[in-house]
């Protein structure tokens, strides 16, 4: 029996659910990068980066090419960059809404403070 589409989507988003994987994908939006450049930019242990790259590779979201001792990673397709851009837009809207709410709360708190009370 085939996996329902909603389950496949959930698995896809679980695969993206690690900060290092998201950072790798962001870095690869600018083009292919050797592992040493990814290590420098992310500043984690090589074994940890290797684990996260393996997850991305198995999912098919990135590809790896070896030239001698250098392994270069790149996005498998442009849709990943579009997905990350959409996530930034969504977060921007969510965070803007929260900052507006915070400003309203702070304004309400300052107007509700008793006279002579110093915050």
Order of alpha helices (4+ residues) and beta strands (2+ residues): alpha-alpha-beta-alpha-alpha-beta-beta-alpha
